[in-house]
Amino acid sequence: MAKPDYQSLIDAETWDFIRATEAAYPACTVRMSIAEQRRIYDTMCRGFFQGYPGGITSEDRRIAGVACRVYPGAAPSVIYLHGGGFVVGGLHSHDDVCAEIRHRTGLSVIAVDYRLSPEHLHPAALDDALAVVRFAALAGPVVLAGDSAGGNLAAAVSGVLRGSGMVLGQVLIYAGLGGDIDAGSYIAHAFAPMLTREDVVFYADVRFAGGAGERDASAAPLQDSSFAGLPPTVAICAECDPVADDSRAYARRIAAAGGLAHWLEEPGLVHGYLRARRKVARAAASFTRICDAVTALATAEWPYGETR
């Protein structure tokens, strides 16, 4: 398999974003203590923080016993699950992303501060996400959205709640869904900028304390025995990302089971590109597609064709 030519695949402004990220969160960070990783990640997120659009507000509250940040807007609510490998991140890390989704869609957004590993191993994060979704859905069905680890959680929640009517649809952003780490994009993009195959393995080891729980469909949705009954799904991946194939495989399996699913690969983008949405044209265009997908699912529209 030929090595990807990242110099030609990735444009100049995306490289600027990559370098800025690496300066704030160097690759060696994953070999530091968990506390140090979180400190460095939090500092990086503050550096990339873009502020709120005019008129957007938020308030912190506990929902079903879980710390959340609510960006008030119209119904239905969007439940947002942040990325960070189940190890880093929280209400602060994706604060401006959630505020912008609220601004673009007009919908209420609820960001979930689910418990992190290694202090809280799987299924703690899933339990928290499920608790918030079940409570929020008492007021009406919700839309799920999440990036990276949060996309994994969204898909797992959809799997548990299939057939309940609680979930209108889900938007998964460069989600790792438990695909074969010895094949496809995991090998082709094993040394991609921003996320490597080694990083994926590291975070899985932390989440399961070195165990084999990642074969459980509640942690690895691609390992499910059935993809029937899942909500309409938009799965978006970055081209230069080891987990890219997971999005395509997941969408195809939903479609093969008779569901609605759309897969989209963003050319020349890398894992974590949401933070580049204000400075990188490709990331900005993708963020528009993400917000459009949330809006469409919230109104029970399906503007996409058949899954490729």
Residue pairs with C-beta under 8 A, 6 or more apart in sequence:
1 187
1 188
4 188
4 189
4 192
4 240
6 192
6 193
6 240
9 239
9 240
9 267
9 268
10 18
10 193
10 240
10 268
10 269
10 270
11 268
11 280
11 282
13 279
13 280
13 281
14 268
14 269
14 270
14 273
14 276
14 280
14 282
14 283
16 279
16 280
17 273
17 275
17 276
17 279
17 280
17 283
18 193
18 194
18 270
21 44
21 48
21 194
21 272
21 275
22 193
24 40
24 43
24 44
24 47
24 48
25 40
25 41
25 44
27 196
29 36
29 37
29 40
29 41
30 37
30 199
30 202
32 40
34 87
34 118
34 206
37 87
37 88
38 87
38 88
41 84
41 88
41 89
41 93
42 88
42 92
42 93
45 89
45 92
45 93
45 275
46 92
48 275
49 95
49 96
50 96
50 100
50 278
51 96
52 58
52 96
52 99
52 103
53 99
53 100
53 103
55 103
56 71
56 99
56 102
56 103
57 71
57 72
58 69
58 70
58 71
58 72
58 95
58 98
58 99
59 69
59 70
59 72
60 67
60 68
60 69
60 70
60 91
61 68
61 70
62 68
63 70
63 110
63 131
63 132
63 135
63 136
64 131
64 132
64 134
64 135
65 131
66 112
66 113
66 114
66 128
66 131
66 132
67 91
67 113
68 91
68 110
68 111
68 112
68 113
68 132
69 91
69 95
69 98
69 110
69 111
69 113
70 108
70 109
70 110
70 111
71 98
71 99
71 101
71 102
71 108
71 109
71 110
71 111
72 108
73 102
73 105
73 106
73 107
73 108
73 109
74 106
74 107
74 108
75 107
75 108
75 139
75 140
76 107
76 108
76 140
76 141
76 142
76 143
76 168
76 298
77 107
77 108
77 109
77 110
77 136
77 139
77 140
77 142
77 143
78 101
78 102
78 105
78 107
78 108
78 109
78 110
78 142
78 143
78 144
78 145
78 294
78 298
79 110
79 112
79 129
79 132
79 133
79 136
79 142
79 143
79 144
79 145
79 154
80 94
80 97
80 98
80 101
80 109
80 110
80 111
80 112
80 145
80 146
80 150
81 112
81 114
81 129
81 144
81 145
81 146
81 149
81 150
81 151
81 153
81 154
82 89
82 90
82 93
82 94
82 111
82 112
82 146
82 147
82 149
82 150
83 89
83 93
83 94
83 146
83 147
83 148
83 149
83 150
83 151
83 173
83 174
83 272
84 90
84 93
84 116
84 148
84 149
84 150
85 148
85 149
85 199
85 202
85 203
85 206
85 207
86 116
86 117
86 122
86 125
86 149
86 203
86 206
86 207
87 116
87 117
87 118
87 203
87 206
87 207
88 116
89 116
89 149
90 113
90 116
91 111
91 113
94 111
94 147
94 274
95 111
97 147
97 274
97 275
97 277
98 109
98 111
99 109
100 277
100 287
100 291
101 107
101 109
101 145
101 290
101 291
101 294
102 108
102 109
104 288
104 291
104 294
104 295
105 291
105 294
105 295
105 298
107 143
107 294
107 295
107 298
110 132
110 136
112 128
112 129
112 132
113 128
114 124
114 125
114 128
114 129
114 153
115 124
115 125
115 128
116 125
117 124
117 125
117 206
117 207
118 206
118 207
118 209
121 207
121 208
121 209
121 213
122 207
122 208
122 213
122 216
122 218
122 219
123 218
123 219
125 149
125 153
126 153
126 156
126 157
126 160
126 218
126 219
129 153
129 154
129 156
129 157
130 157
130 160
130 161
133 142
133 144
133 157
133 161
133 166
133 167
134 161
134 166
136 142
137 164
137 166
137 167
141 165
141 166
141 167
141 168
142 166
142 167
142 168
143 167
143 168
143 169
143 170
143 171
143 294
143 297
143 298
144 154
144 157
144 158
144 167
144 169
144 170
144 171
144 231
145 154
145 170
145 171
145 172
145 173
145 290
145 294
146 152
146 153
146 154
146 171
146 172
146 173
146 175
147 173
147 174
147 175
147 274
148 173
148 174
148 175
148 176
148 243
148 271
148 272
149 175
149 176
149 203
150 173
150 175
151 172
151 173
151 174
151 175
151 176
151 177
151 235
152 175
152 176
152 177
152 178
152 219
152 220
152 221
154 170
154 171
154 172
154 175
155 170
155 172
155 175
155 177
155 221
155 233
155 250
156 217
156 218
156 219
156 221
157 167
158 167
158 170
158 221
158 230
158 231
158 233
159 217
159 218
159 221
159 224
159 230
160 218
161 167
162 228
162 229
162 230
162 231
163 229
167 231
168 231
168 232
168 297
168 298
168 300
169 231
169 232
169 233
169 234
169 296
169 297
169 298
170 231
170 232
170 233
170 234
170 297
171 233
171 234
171 236
171 290
171 293
171 294
171 297
172 233
172 234
172 235
172 236
172 247
172 250
173 236
173 274
173 290
174 236
174 237
174 238
174 241
174 243
174 244
174 247
174 271
174 272
174 273
175 235
175 237
175 243
175 246
175 247
175 250
176 200
176 243
176 246
177 220
177 221
177 222
177 243
177 246
177 247
177 249
177 250
178 214
178 215
178 217
178 219
178 220
178 221
178 222
178 223
178 246
179 186
179 222
179 243
179 245
179 246
179 249
180 186
181 197
181 200
181 201
181 242
183 245
184 245
185 241
185 242
185 243
185 244
185 245
185 246
186 197
186 200
186 242
186 243
186 245
187 197
189 197
189 240
189 241
189 242
189 244
190 196
190 197
190 198
190 242
191 197
192 240
192 241
192 242
192 270
192 271
193 240
193 270
194 240
194 241
194 270
194 271
194 272
195 241
195 242
195 243
195 270
195 271
195 272
196 242
197 242
200 242
200 243
204 214
207 213
207 214
207 219
208 214
208 219
213 219
214 220
215 223
216 223
217 223
217 224
217 225
221 250
222 246
222 249
222 250
222 253
226 257
227 250
227 253
227 254
227 256
227 257
227 259
228 257
228 258
228 259
229 257
229 259
230 254
230 257
230 259
230 261
231 259
231 297
232 259
232 260
232 261
232 297
232 302
233 250
233 251
233 254
233 259
233 260
233 261
233 262
234 261
234 262
234 264
234 293
234 297
234 304
235 247
235 248
235 250
235 251
235 261
235 262
235 263
235 264
236 247
236 263
236 264
236 265
236 266
236 286
236 289
236 290
236 293
237 243
237 244
237 245
237 246
237 247
237 248
237 263
237 264
237 265
237 266
238 244
238 265
238 266
238 269
238 270
238 271
238 273
239 265
239 266
239 267
239 268
239 269
240 268
240 269
240 270
240 271
241 269
241 270
241 271
242 271
243 271
244 265
247 263
247 264
247 265
248 263
248 265
250 261
250 263
251 261
251 262
251 263
251 307
252 261
252 263
252 307
252 308
254 260
254 261
254 307
255 261
255 306
255 307
260 302
260 304
261 307
262 293
262 304
262 305
262 307
263 307
263 308
264 289
266 273
266 282
266 286
267 282
268 282
269 280
269 282
269 283
269 286
273 280
273 282
273 283
273 286
274 283
274 287
276 283
277 283
277 284
277 286
277 287
278 284
296 302
296 303
